[in-house]
Every structure is written in C-alpha cells, then in structure tokens.
Amino acid sequence: MTDPLDRPGRGIALRLRSGVLFTGMAVCVKALSDAVPLGQIVFYRSAFALIPLAVFLWWRGELPGGLATRRPLGHLMRSAFGAAAMFTSFAAIARLPLAEAVLIGHLSPVVTAVAAALILSERLTVWRVLGVALGFAGVLALVWPDLGGEGDGETRRLVGYALGVLTAVLTAAALLMVRSLARSGESPGAIAIYFVLVSMAGGLLTLPLGWAGTDARALVLLILAGLFGGAAHIAMTLAFRHAEASRLAPFEYVVILWAVLADLVLFGSPLGPSFLIALPLVLLGAATAASEGSAPRSAGSSDPAPEKRPGGPDS
C-alpha cells in the first residue's frame, strides 16, 4: 500500500521553497549588516522566527507537551553551537558576496562526515575523504586570489572566508548534537524551539555593547529575516515528511542559484573567476560526503530537525 505521506513532488517543491526563504532571510541580513549590530540582528531574527515555529508546532500538537526533555544539557550544547554558527554566518555574509558565503556554508556536510567518524565512530571511507579533499580544494581556490593582499578589502574578505569555514565547523557540531538528541527520542519541535530561545539570549547579551536605533526600513527587514527563517524551517521539515532525504539532497544546492541571483540583481556583485572554479569543487565535495550516508527513511520515522545553511540558515 502506498504511503499517503510519500509525495515526492510536494517534498521537492517545499524544499525549493525553503531555499528561497533562506535566501530571503540572508538578503535581509546582508542589507542590514552595515547599519545594525550583529547581535541585534541575531536577536530579532530569532525572536520573529519563534512566531511561525510556535504556530506550526501548536498545529502539530507539539506545544507544550513536545518541549519536555530528558536531555537539557544536550539541548543547551546543540543550541549553543547553532547560535554561535548564526553569529559567524551573519558576520561572513556581511563581509562576502552572498553566493560566496552560501557556498562556504556547504562545507558543513564535509566537516560533519569527518567529525562523525572521529566522534561517533562512524566509518571514514574513501568517498568521505575524497569529499573532504574536494571541499577544501574549493575553499582554497576561492581564497587564493586574496592571499597576500594588504588592502582593507582583501583583509575583510579573508576574515569573511575564515568566518565561513568556522560556521561550517560549528554547524557540523550542531548537526552531530541533533543526531544524538534525535537518537535518544527528543522531538524535532523541542530541538527547534530551544535553539531559537538560546539564540535570542545570545543576541540579547550583546545589548550592553550598543544596539542601533531602527527606522521603519530596518525594522521591516529585521522582522522579515525572522519570519523568513522560521518559515524556511517549517518548509524544510514538511519537505522531509513527503520525500526521502536522498531524493531531496540534490535540491539542497539550488539555494546557491538564488544567492547568485541576489548578488547580481540586488547587490550588484559580479561573479569572480575564483568563485566559478570553487563552485563545482565545493558542491562535488559536499555531495560526495553527504550522499554515501543517505538512506531511505521508513514510513514510520519521525520528521528530522533539519539544519540550515549559513546562507539561509538556522545552523
């Protein structure tokens, strides 16, 4: 008998929609980055993401009962890694063209494959090693033209690249914690809500450093960043209900197309030759590292708590 939830077309459409929403969030963050402090952006992005997430979880019957947990410290660690990744990813977006920041974020499956082998004793196969090599070759191709540069622009970009790589590492750590929490029976709703709450707290801690006054335009962008981020998480969660992870995996990389279009149309950032060289290397490395571990989900499996990429991510 056919599983009524198995609707690949709907799953793919939702995955593509989540990519558009992630990109919309990243566009808002980049547009705000010169005028609004980083911690303030993180706070607003998290606070307004809580609204659609809470409504969605209430609709699914996961509020408030689904927030009960037997692993509060595990949630704290996962949320801390994710919140730190949000800070570093937004800082990278401020310093780099959007497409480059998103591309570097796709190193997280590569880092996760290695970390899973070292920490969770998963197999480190030849394919995963190849994924690591391709991914970091792509990053090297991306940063090479700026190495040795002494101008402020080159330094700013190199800092952005370093923040992007750090984001991939932090996102990988958050992914490993999500795996651990999910295996112990923690609900996706609890994982999502606690992450948002910790991110809000992290942003609020920066208030003594000074927040900016916001005009109507900035306030709208801050609110939209949160609503886009929350809606993107919902769309991704629903996508995994209707299609297998292995079927959705190729569409993970379509988000880079939206980021490229945003750079060209909204920010006037042309594609550099180093990006065009790095693009196939990083994507092939990420696909190689991630695809080997893809396995069909059983019909009765619970929805995952999907991770989000820096270019449009909750990490």
C-alpha positions in Angstrom: 0.0 0.0 0.0 1.3 3.4 -0.9 2.3 5.7 2.0 -0.1 8.7 1.8 2.7 10.9 3.0 5.1 9.8 0.2 4.6 12.7 -2.2 8.0 13.4 -3.8 6.7 16.3 -6.0 5.3 18.1 -3.0 8.5 17.4 -1.0 10.7 18.8 -3.7 8.5 21.9 -4.1 8.7 22.5 -0.3 12.5 22.0 -0.4 12.8 24.6 -3.2 10.5 27.0 -1.3 12.7 26.6 1.8 15.7 27.6 -0.2 14.0 30.7 -1.5 13.0 31.6 2.1 16.5 31.0 3.4 17.9 33.3 0.7 15.3 36.0 1.6 16.5 35.8 5.2 20.1 36.1 4.1 19.3 39.1 1.8 17.7 40.9 4.8 20.7 40.2 7.0 23.1 41.5 4.3 21.0 44.6 3.7 21.1 45.3 7.5 24.7 44.5 8.2 26.2 48.0 7.7 23.6 49.7 9.9 22.6 47.2 12.6 24.9 45.5 15.0 25.4 41.7 14.6 23.9 40.7 18.0 20.8 42.9 17.4 20.2 41.1 14.0 20.6 37.7 15.7 18.1 38.6 18.4 15.4 39.9 16.0 15.9 37.1 13.5 15.4 34.5 16.3 12.6 36.3 18.1 10.4 36.6 15.0 11.3 33.1 13.8 9.7 31.9 17.1 6.2 33.1 15.9 5.8 30.8 12.8 7.6 27.9 14.6 5.3 28.1 17.6 2.2 28.2 15.5 3.4 25.3 13.4 4.3 23.2 16.5 0.9 24.0 18.1 -0.8 22.9 14.9 1.1 19.6 15.1 0.2 19.2 18.7 3.8 19.5 19.9 3.1 22.5 22.2 3.6 22.5 25.1 4.0 18.7 25.6 6.6 18.2 22.9 9.0 20.5 24.7 9.5 18.1 27.6 13.1 16.8 27.6 15.3 14.4 29.4 18.5 15.9 28.0 18.5 19.7 28.9 22.3 19.8 28.7 22.3 18.2 25.3 19.8 20.8 24.0 22.0 23.6 25.5 25.1 22.3 23.7 23.3 21.9 20.4 21.7 25.3 20.7 25.0 27.0 21.7 26.7 25.5 18.7 23.8 26.6 16.5 23.7 30.1 17.9 27.4 30.6 17.5 27.1 29.4 13.9 24.4 32.0 13.4 26.7 34.8 14.6 29.6 33.7 12.4 27.5 33.1 9.4 25.8 36.5 9.6 29.3 38.1 10.1 30.5 36.2 7.0 27.5 37.4 5.0 28.4 41.0 5.9 31.9 40.6 4.5 31.4 38.5 1.4 29.2 38.3 -1.6 26.1 36.3 -0.6 26.9 33.5 -3.1 30.4 33.0 -1.6 29.1 32.9 1.9 26.5 30.4 1.0 29.0 28.3 -0.9 31.4 28.0 2.0 28.5 27.0 4.2 28.1 23.9 2.1 31.3 22.6 3.6 29.3 21.6 6.7 28.4 18.1 5.3 32.1 17.5 4.6 33.1 18.6 8.2 30.2 16.5 9.6 31.4 13.4 7.8 34.9 13.7 9.3 33.6 14.6 12.8 31.1 11.7 12.8 34.0 9.3 12.1 36.1 10.8 14.9 33.4 11.4 17.5 30.6 8.9 16.7 32.9 6.2 15.4 31.2 6.2 12.0 33.2 4.8 9.1 35.6 7.2 7.4 35.5 5.8 3.9 37.5 6.7 0.8 34.5 8.6 -0.5 34.3 10.8 2.6 38.0 11.5 2.4 37.5 12.5 -1.2 34.7 14.8 -0.2 36.9 16.5 2.3 39.7 16.9 -0.3 37.4 18.4 -2.9 35.6 20.7 -0.4 38.8 22.2 0.9 40.3 22.5 -2.6 37.3 24.6 -3.5 37.8 26.9 -0.5 41.5 27.2 -1.4 40.5 28.2 -4.9 38.1 30.8 -3.5 40.6 32.4 -1.1 43.8 32.1 -3.2 43.4 35.5 -5.1 43.2 37.3 -1.7 46.1 35.6 0.0 49.0 38.0 0.4 46.8 41.1 -0.2 47.4 44.0 2.1 44.4 46.2 1.3 41.4 46.6 3.6 39.2 44.9 1.1 41.4 41.8 0.9 41.7 41.6 4.7 37.9 41.9 5.0 37.3 39.1 2.6 39.8 36.8 4.2 38.2 37.4 7.6 34.8 36.6 5.9 36.3 33.3 4.5 37.6 32.4 7.9 34.2 33.1 9.5 32.5 31.0 6.8 34.8 28.0 7.5 34.2 28.4 11.2 30.5 28.5 10.5 30.8 25.1 8.7 32.6 23.6 11.7 30.1 25.0 14.2 27.2 23.8 12.0 28.7 20.3 11.8 29.0 20.2 15.6 25.3 21.3 15.9 24.4 18.5 13.4 26.1 15.9 15.4 24.2 17.0 18.5 20.9 16.9 16.6 21.7 13.3 15.6 22.5 12.4 19.2 19.3 14.1 20.5 17.1 12.5 17.8 18.5 9.1 18.5 17.6 9.5 22.2 14.0 10.3 21.3 14.0 14.1 21.6 11.3 15.7 19.5 12.2 18.0 16.5 10.0 20.6 17.9 12.0 20.8 21.2 15.2 20.9 19.2 14.0 23.8 17.1 12.4 25.9 19.9 15.3 25.6 22.3 17.7 26.6 19.6 15.7 29.7 18.9 15.5 30.6 22.6 19.2 30.2 23.1 19.9 32.3 20.0 17.6 35.0 21.3 19.5 35.0 24.6 22.9 35.2 22.8 21.7 38.2 20.8 20.3 39.9 23.9 23.7 39.5 25.7 25.1 42.0 23.2 22.8 44.7 24.2 25.3 46.4 26.6 27.7 46.7 23.6 25.2 49.0 22.0 22.2 48.5 19.6 21.2 50.8 16.9 18.0 52.8 16.6 15.9 51.3 13.8 14.0 53.2 11.2 10.9 51.7 9.5 13.0 50.1 6.8 15.4 48.4 9.2 12.6 47.2 11.4 10.8 45.7 8.5 14.0 43.9 7.3 14.6 42.6 10.9 11.1 41.2 11.1 11.2 39.7 7.7 14.6 38.0 8.5 12.9 36.2 11.4 9.7 35.3 9.6 11.6 34.0 6.5 13.9 32.0 8.8 11.1 30.4 10.7 9.0 29.7 7.6 12.1 28.2 5.9 12.5 25.7 8.8 8.8 24.7 8.5 9.0 24.2 4.7 12.1 22.1 5.1 10.5 20.0 7.9 7.4 19.4 5.7 9.6 18.5 2.7 11.2 15.7 4.7 7.7 14.4 5.6 6.8 14.0 1.9 10.1 12.8 0.3 13.1 10.8 1.3 16.3 12.7 2.2 18.2 11.1 -0.6 15.6 12.4 -3.1 15.8 15.9 -1.7 19.6 16.1 -1.4 20.3 17.4 -5.0 17.9 20.3 -4.4 20.0 21.4 -1.4 22.3 23.1 -3.8 19.7 25.1 -5.7 19.9 27.7 -2.9 23.3 28.8 -4.4 21.4 29.8 -7.6 19.1 32.1 -5.6 22.2 33.6 -3.8 23.9 34.3 -7.1 20.8 36.0 -8.5 20.5 38.1 -5.3 24.1 39.2 -5.7 23.7 40.1 -9.4 20.2 41.8 -9.1 20.1 43.3 -5.6 23.7 43.9 -4.6 25.4 44.4 -7.9 28.2 41.8 -7.1 29.5 40.1 -10.2 30.7 36.5 -10.1 34.5 36.3 -9.9 36.6 33.6 -11.6 37.7 32.2 -8.3 34.0 31.6 -7.4 33.4 29.8 -10.7 36.4 27.5 -10.0 35.4 26.8 -6.4 31.7 26.2 -7.1 32.0 22.7 -8.7 34.7 21.6 -6.2 32.8 22.5 -3.1 29.5 21.2 -4.4 31.0 17.9 -5.6 32.8 17.5 -2.2 29.6 18.2 -0.3 27.6 15.8 -2.4 30.3 13.1 -2.2 30.5 13.4 1.6 26.7 13.5 2.1 25.3 11.1 -0.4 27.0 8.0 0.9 25.2 8.3 4.2 21.8 8.9 2.6 19.4 6.1 3.4 15.7 5.9 2.8 13.6 6.7 5.8 11.0 4.2 7.0 7.4 5.2 6.7 7.0 5.5 10.4 10.1 7.5 11.1 9.8 10.9 12.7 10.5 14.1 10.9 14.1 15.2 11.2 15.1 18.5 12.7 16.8 19.8 9.6 19.8 22.0 9.8 20.1 25.3 7.9 22.9 26.6 5.9 24.5 29.9 6.7 23.2 31.5 3.6 19.8 31.0 4.9 20.3 29.3 8.0 19.4 28.3 11.4 22.5 26.4 12.0 
